[in-house]
């Protein structure tokens, strides 16, 4: 490798991407105008050779790292140009593709949309998050986006990249927690998941919570789907709705007695029925439980706090199940779960950090043994 190209290599950044630990791979990958010219870098795991195609000409890239990092410097160019990547593999296979990290593919998120998402008021988030078939500068592909604020790195994996989390590492949009990437050539019907690497360095596969389609159980992959091709068949109903004055038309109101409803649920066979989030007045919220064998109800409430944090349901369930496993009767387990959840919310409310990371139960764990001993 010539010294002028060698000096352009950010070896620490390259290692971060090679080990799939980067939240901003676009900082290095793709084409970038530098002082010495036009630098194009690509990470092509498994490739033995690589080249850049500008127009009809092909220019070989040099291998900077045997893991599949290639680079080429055009000293005579000072402007970005459209290009394609050509990769050659040991089995003789040669591929020619658009570069997902090309300057031609821009973020689909506006700053105000990210701010709304962070505040929990972006009600049209489904239009951007998930997998959406689109055309970017005449190139067909799929735009992927997912919110993963606690991740070290997120990749799109699927049949189109051999489920290899190194190949399509997503780009994090500042401090929003949103990762996105446009992948050319992916099409409706392709299977995919997100490979999330935690800050502890552990990778895990996750289905897309905003997927428009998914495999039938027991398979769990998400499926790229184009909702624009769906043909609605509710024109008659929509036309009738448009002619209806909802402010003056009759309406039906249904109500249910919680006790009767829980007795009905008990007919399905559970030993207990537990309902959370039951209001016991304007300033009190709690739990209601029913034991069919004794036809007995139990209620327990606590002070209501005007705040909302993700994860309180999981926290309540974990505390309740943990108490039951330690031999506590159901009523005591429910009291402990309510009290501990309330305590965690109070601790979180005192923290000035961003609330979208969920309830900060870790800071309240030291009080849990005391609650268990009550």
C-alpha positions in Angstrom: 0.0 0.0 0.0 1.4 3.4 -1.0 2.2 5.8 1.9 -0.3 8.4 0.7 -3.1 5.9 1.0 -1.8 4.3 4.2 -1.8 7.7 5.9 -5.5 8.0 5.2 -6.4 4.9 7.1 -8.0 5.4 10.5 -6.9 2.1 12.0 -8.8 2.5 15.2 -12.0 3.3 13.3 -11.4 0.4 10.9 -10.9 -2.0 13.8 -14.2 -0.8 15.4 -16.1 -1.6 12.2 -14.3 -4.9 11.5 -15.2 -6.1 15.0 -18.8 -4.7 14.4 -18.8 -2.3 17.3 -19.3 1.0 15.4 -22.5 3.1 15.7 -21.3 5.4 12.9 -19.8 3.2 10.1 -20.6 5.9 7.5 -17.9 8.1 9.0 -15.3 5.9 7.2 -17.2 3.7 4.8 -18.2 5.1 1.4 -16.8 8.0 -0.5 -15.2 11.0 1.2 -13.4 14.0 -0.2 -10.1 14.5 1.7 -7.2 16.9 1.2 -5.4 14.3 -1.0 -8.3 13.5 -3.3 -11.4 11.2 -3.3 -11.1 8.4 -0.8 -13.5 5.4 -1.1 -13.5 2.6 1.5 -15.5 -0.6 1.7 -15.8 -3.4 4.2 -16.5 -6.6 2.3 -16.1 -9.6 4.6 -14.9 -12.7 2.7 -13.8 -10.8 -0.4 -10.3 -11.4 -1.8 -10.4 -8.6 -4.4 -12.4 -5.4 -4.8 -12.8 -2.6 -7.3 -14.6 0.6 -7.7 -16.6 1.2 -10.9 -16.8 4.8 -12.0 -18.9 5.0 -15.2 -17.6 2.2 -17.3 -14.1 2.1 -15.8 -13.0 -0.2 -13.0 -10.3 0.8 -10.5 -8.8 -1.9 -8.2 -8.9 -1.3 -4.5 -6.2 -2.2 -2.1 -6.8 -4.6 0.8 -6.0 -2.7 4.0 -7.2 -5.4 6.4 -7.5 -9.1 5.6 -10.9 -9.2 7.2 -12.2 -7.5 4.0 -11.3 -3.8 4.3 -10.5 -2.2 1.0 -9.6 1.3 0.0 -8.7 3.4 -3.1 -7.6 7.0 -3.4 -8.2 9.1 -6.5 -5.7 11.9 -6.3 -7.1 13.6 -9.4 -10.6 13.9 -8.0 -12.0 16.5 -5.6 -15.7 15.9 -6.0 -18.1 13.0 -5.1 -19.1 10.8 -8.0 -21.6 7.9 -8.3 -19.9 4.6 -8.1 -20.5 0.8 -7.7 -18.5 -1.8 -5.8 -17.2 -5.0 -7.3 -16.1 -7.8 -5.0 -14.4 -11.1 -5.9 -14.6 -14.1 -3.7 -12.4 -17.2 -3.3 -15.0 -19.5 -5.0 -14.9 -17.4 -8.1 -18.1 -15.5 -7.4 -18.0 -11.8 -8.5 -20.7 -9.3 -7.3 -21.4 -5.8 -8.4 -23.5 -3.7 -6.0 -24.4 -0.2 -5.0 -22.7 0.9 -1.8 -25.2 1.2 1.1 -22.9 3.9 2.5 -22.9 6.0 -0.7 -23.3 9.7 -0.4 -26.3 9.3 -2.7 -28.4 7.8 0.1 -29.5 10.4 2.7 -31.2 10.0 6.1 -35.0 10.0 5.8 -35.5 11.5 9.2 -35.9 15.2 9.9 -34.7 16.8 13.1 -38.2 17.6 14.3 -39.2 14.0 13.8 -36.3 12.7 16.0 -37.2 15.3 18.7 -40.8 14.1 18.6 -39.7 10.4 18.9 -37.5 11.2 21.8 -40.4 13.0 23.5 -42.7 10.1 22.8 -45.1 12.2 20.7 -44.1 11.1 17.2 -47.5 9.5 16.3 -46.5 8.8 12.7 -43.3 6.9 13.7 -44.5 3.8 11.7 -43.9 5.8 8.5 -40.2 5.9 9.1 -39.3 3.1 11.6 -39.4 -0.5 10.3 -38.6 -1.7 6.7 -39.9 0.4 3.8 -39.3 -0.4 0.1 -38.2 2.9 -1.5 -36.2 4.4 -4.4 -33.2 6.6 -3.6 -31.8 8.5 -6.5 -33.2 5.9 -8.9 -31.9 2.9 -6.9 -34.5 0.5 -5.6 -34.0 -1.0 -2.1 -35.3 -0.9 1.4 -34.9 1.7 4.1 -34.4 0.1 7.6 -34.8 2.1 10.8 -35.1 1.0 14.4 -34.9 2.7 17.8 -32.3 1.1 20.1 -30.9 3.7 22.5 -28.9 1.3 24.6 -27.2 -0.5 21.8 -23.5 -0.4 21.0 -24.2 -1.4 17.4 -27.1 -2.5 15.3 -27.0 -4.4 12.0 -29.6 -5.5 9.5 -29.2 -9.3 8.8 -31.1 -11.5 6.4 -31.0 -13.9 3.5 -29.5 -11.1 1.4 -26.3 -10.9 3.4 -26.0 -14.4 4.8 -27.3 -13.2 8.2 -23.8 -11.7 8.8 -24.0 -8.8 11.2 -20.7 -7.3 9.9 -22.0 -6.5 6.4 -24.8 -4.0 7.0 -24.0 -2.1 10.2 -26.5 0.7 10.7 -25.8 4.4 11.3 -26.9 6.0 14.5 -28.5 9.4 14.2 -26.8 11.5 16.9 -28.1 10.9 20.4 -31.6 10.0 19.2 -31.1 6.3 19.6 -32.4 5.7 16.0 -30.3 3.5 13.7 -31.0 3.6 10.0 -29.6 2.2 6.7 -30.7 2.0 3.1 -29.8 -1.3 1.5 -30.0 -1.4 -2.3 -31.4 -4.5 -3.9 -33.4 -5.8 -0.9 -37.0 -6.4 -2.0 -40.4 -7.2 -0.6 -40.6 -10.8 0.6 -37.0 -10.9 1.9 -36.5 -12.1 5.5 -34.6 -10.0 8.0 -33.9 -9.2 11.7 -31.8 -6.8 13.6 -28.6 -8.0 15.2 -28.1 -5.8 18.3 -24.8 -5.8 20.1 -25.2 -4.6 23.7 -22.7 -2.4 25.5 -21.5 -5.6 27.1 -20.5 -6.8 23.7 -23.1 -9.5 23.5 -24.9 -9.8 20.1 -28.6 -10.9 19.9 -31.1 -11.2 17.1 -34.3 -9.2 17.4 -37.4 -9.2 15.2 -38.5 -5.7 14.0 -41.2 -4.3 16.3 -42.4 -2.1 13.4 -42.4 -4.9 10.8 -45.3 -4.9 8.4 -45.2 -8.7 8.1 -43.6 -11.6 9.8 -43.1 -15.3 9.4 -45.7 -17.7 10.8 -44.8 -19.4 14.1 -42.6 -21.2 15.0 -40.4 -19.1 12.6 -39.7 -15.6 13.9 -38.1 -13.5 11.2 -39.6 -10.2 10.0 -40.5 -9.9 6.3 -40.1 -6.9 4.1 -43.5 -5.9 2.8 -44.9 -3.2 0.6 -48.1 -1.9 2.1 -48.6 0.4 -0.9 -49.6 -2.7 -3.0 -52.4 -3.6 -0.6 -55.9 -3.2 -2.2 -58.5 -2.1 0.3 -62.0 -3.4 0.0 -63.9 -1.1 2.4 -65.0 1.6 0.0 -68.7 1.1 0.9 -68.0 1.5 4.6 -65.7 4.5 4.1 -68.3 6.2 1.9 -71.0 5.6 4.5 -68.8 7.0 7.3 -68.1 10.2 5.3 -71.9 10.9 5.2 -72.4 10.2 8.9 -72.5 13.1 11.4 -70.8 11.4 14.3 -71.7 14.3 16.7 -75.4 13.7 16.4 -75.6 10.0 15.4 -76.6 7.4 18.0 -73.7 5.6 19.7 -73.3 2.5 21.9 -71.5 2.6 25.2 -70.4 -0.6 26.9 -69.2 -1.0 30.5 -68.1 -4.0 32.5 -67.9 -4.7 36.2 -64.3 -5.8 37.0 -65.3 -8.4 39.5 -67.7 -10.1 37.1 -65.2 -9.9 34.3 -62.5 -11.5 36.4 -64.8 -14.3 37.4 -65.4 -14.9 33.7 -61.7 -15.0 33.1 -61.3 -17.5 35.9 -63.5 -19.9 34.0 -60.5 -20.5 31.7 -58.8 -22.3 34.6 -56.1 -20.1 36.2 -55.5 -20.3 39.9 -55.5 -16.6 40.2 -56.5 -13.6 38.1 -54.5 -10.4 38.6 -55.3 -7.0 37.0 -52.9 -4.1 37.3 -53.4 -0.3 36.8 -56.7 -0.3 38.6 -57.7 3.2 39.7 -58.9 3.5 43.3 -59.6 7.2 43.1 -58.0 10.2 41.4 -54.7 9.9 43.4 -54.5 6.2 43.9 -53.6 3.3 41.6 -53.0 -0.3 42.3 -53.8 -4.0 41.7 -56.9 -6.2 41.9 -56.6 -10.0 42.3 -59.2 -12.8 42.3 -58.8 -16.3 43.7 -61.5 -18.6 42.1 -61.1 -21.5 44.6 -62.0 -19.1 47.5 -64.1 -16.7 45.4 -62.1 -14.0 47.1 -60.9 -10.6 45.9 -57.8 -8.7 47.0 -57.0 -5.1 46.3 -54.0 -3.0 47.1 -53.2 0.5 45.9 -50.6 3.2 46.3 -50.1 6.8 45.6 -50.4 7.7 41.9 -47.5 9.6 40.3 -48.2 11.7 37.2 -45.4 10.2 35.2 -44.9 7.5 32.5 -41.8 5.3 32.0 -41.4 2.2 29.8 -40.8 -1.0 31.6 -42.9 -0.7 34.7 -45.1 -3.6 33.7 -42.1 -5.9 33.3 -40.7 -4.6 36.6 -44.0 -5.3 38.5 -44.2 -8.8 37.0 -40.5 -9.6 37.9 -40.9 -8.4 41.5 -44.1 -10.3 42.0 -42.8 -13.6 40.5 -39.5 -13.2 42.5 -41.5 -12.9 45.8 -43.6 -15.9 44.9 -40.5 -18.0 44.2 -39.2 -17.0 47.7 -42.3 -18.5 49.3 -44.4 -15.3 49.7 -48.2 -15.7 49.4 -49.8 -14.0 46.5 -51.2 -11.0 48.5 -47.8 -10.2 50.0 -46.1 -10.7 46.6 -48.5 -8.2 45.1 -48.0 -5.7 47.9 -44.2 -5.9 47.4 -44.5 -5.6 43.6 -46.7 -2.4 43.9 -44.4 -0.9 46.5 -41.2 -1.6 44.6 -42.6 -0.3 41.3 -43.7 2.9 43.1 -40.2 3.2 44.6 -38.5 2.8 41.3 -40.7 5.4 39.7 -40.0 7.8 42.5 -36.2 7.3 42.1 -36.5 7.8 38.3 -38.5 11.0 38.7 -35.6 12.4 40.8 -33.2 11.8 38.0 -32.9 14.6 35.5 -31.6 12.3 32.7 -33.8 11.5 29.7 -36.8 9.4 30.6 -37.0 7.3 27.4 -34.5 4.9 28.7 -37.2 3.5 31.0 -37.6 3.2 34.7 -34.2 3.2 36.6 -34.9 0.1 38.8 -31.2 -0.5 39.3 -31.0 2.5 41.7 -33.8 1.1 43.8 -32.5 -2.5 44.1 -30.8 -1.8 47.4 -34.2 -1.3 49.0 -35.6 -4.6 47.7 -34.2 -6.8 50.6 -35.9 -4.6 53.1 -39.2 -4.9 51.3 -38.8 -8.7 51.2 -38.3 -8.8 55.0 -41.6 -7.0 55.8 
